[in-house]
């Protein structure tokens, strides 16, 4: 469970930082700020990478999450960075709540707080 808990901790940190990137910013403000936009795109890609490390049985418990799309975003952002649509980045950043809920649920399930 330690590896799962570490992965969930990593996911929690990435989500928190991605949320900070968009907090109190409009879409136009985000896109105009290269540092914030680049950081957010990187964090979303790393969320996709981190989710790829989660076990299949965990993913099966949460079929409502876009597992394949998260992995695809990661690959696209890593290999065709300048082809990433800013609207997609914005939408993904504003849609992290279900992933955060899954992470909290699975951390409780795995007793990650009891380490």
N, C-alpha and C positions, 0 to 999 in steps of 0.2 A: 504493500500500500504506500510505502514511502515514495516510490517513483510517481505514482498517481498523484499523491498529495503535492509533490514538487511541481508536477505539470500543472495542476490546478492552481497552485500559488503563482506560477508564471503567468497563467491565463488571467488571474485576478489582477496582477500588476499591469499587464498589457491593456486590459479593459479600462482600468482606472486611468491610465495615461492617455488612452485614446479619448476617453470622455473629457479629460482636461483640455485636450486639443480643440474641442468644439464648444466647450462651456463658454457662454457669454460671447460667442462669435456667430455672426451670420455666415451664410455660404460665401458671399462676396468677400467678407473680411478674411475668411479662411484661405480662399484661393489667392488673395492678394498678399498673404503672408507666406513666403516660400518656406521658411523654417517650420512653421506650424503645419503646413500642408504636407511637406516631406515627412515630418515626424509622424503625422497621422497615417499617411499611406504606409510607411514602414511598420507601424504598430499593427495596422489591420492585416498586413501581410504576415506578420509574426503571430497574430492570433490564428490565422489560417494554418500556419506551420505547426503551432502548438496543438491545435485541435487534431491534426493528423496523427499526433502521438497518443491520443486517447484511445483506450481499448474499444473494440467493436461492440462489446456488450453494453458499454456505457452509451455509445452512439445509438444503439438499438432502443435504449430506454427513452431517448429524446428524438424520435423520428421527425418532429416538427422543425428541427433546426436544419439549416441549409449546409450540411457538412460538405457536400461536393462543391458547392459554390464558394465556400470559404477557402478550400484548397485550391480551387481554380483561380480565385482572386490572388492568392499568394503567388502562384506560378506566374500569372500575368504581370503582377506588380514587380516581380523579381526579374522577369525576362523581357518585358516590353514596357518599362516604367513610364516612358513618355507617351505611351498609347493608352494609359489608364484614364478613364473618363472621370473628371472631377465630381460630376453629379453622382456617380457610383460610389466614390469615396465618401461623399457627404451622406448619402443614404445609408451606407454600411455603418458609418460612425453613429448615426442616429438610431440604429437598430440593434444595439448591443444588449439591451435589457434581457431578452430571452437567453442569450448566451451566459450572461451574468447569473441569471436564475438557475440555469443548469449547473454552472460551476459551484454555486452555493449549495445546491441540492446534493451534488456528488461529493462535495467536501464533507458535508454532514454524514452522508452514507458511508464514507470511507474513514470517518472519525479523524479527519485531518487536524482538527483543532486540539486533539489529545496527544500530539506528538511531544 
